[in-house]
Amino acid sequence: MIKTYSYKSIKAGDRVLMRINANVSITRGKVSESSTHRIDILLPEIKRLLRKRVKLVLMTHVGRPIGSDGSLTTKPIAYYLSKKL
């Protein structure tokens, strides 16, 4: 069962699944710096949860692929987030 959380009820070691809207432009395998606003506004909440030492899982998608499409990978988004965190 998926539960909605109250920030006060989260404690270290809890697993938190966060669905993020990371629709950004990806050019040549990199997140376009001009389109990072959607990710940047999430950073304070992500950092707040990480400071609580939770096991944070971020969930997103890129585009609407039909079948397997390697150009719609979320790896550039993960790399951008890793630099910012």
N, C-alpha and C positions, 0 to 999 in steps of 0.2 A: 504494500500500500504506500502511495506517495503522500507525504504530509506537507502541509504548508507550515512554514516555521515562523516563530516569533524570535526575533534576534536575541532576546534575553534568555530564551530556552536552549539555545545552542551552547554546547560545551566542547571542550577539547576531545578529539577523537570521533566526533559525530561525522557522518557522511552527509554532504550537502550536494545535491544535484541542482545546478543553476543553468537554465536555458537562457542563452544570450542571443541578441539580435546583432550579429556581426556581419551584416551586409556591407562589405567594403569592396573597393576596386582592387583587384589583384592584377599587376602587370609584370610580366617576365618573372613570375614566381615570388614577387614581393608585394606587400600591402602598400598601396599608394598613399603617401603621406597626407595628401589632400582629402582622404576619405576616412581618416581614423577616428573621427568624432564619435561614432557609435560605440567604438571600443573604449575610447578614453573616458567617456562618462560612466562606464562600468567599473573602472579601476578602483575608485574609492571603496565601493562595496566589496569587490574581490579582495582588496587588501585588508579590509575590516574582518572578513571571514578568515583569511589566512592568519591574521594576528591571533584569532581565537584557536588556532591550531586544529582546524577541521580538515577532513579529507574532502577537498573540493573537486568536483567533477563539473567541467564546463561543457555544455552541449550546444552546438550550432550546426548550420549547414551553409553551403555555398551553392547558389543557383538551384535549378530543378533538373537534375540529370535524368536521362533515360538510359538505363544500363550503366556501364562503367565509363566514367569520363575523368581521366587523370588531371585535366585542367581545372577541375572544380574541387581540388583538395583544400583542406583547412590548415595544412601545414604552415603556409605563410602567416596565417592568423596566430597560430600557436607560437611561432617564432617571434612575432611582434609582441605578443603578450609576455613572453619570457624576457624580452629586453626591457619591458616597462615595469615588470615586477622585480 
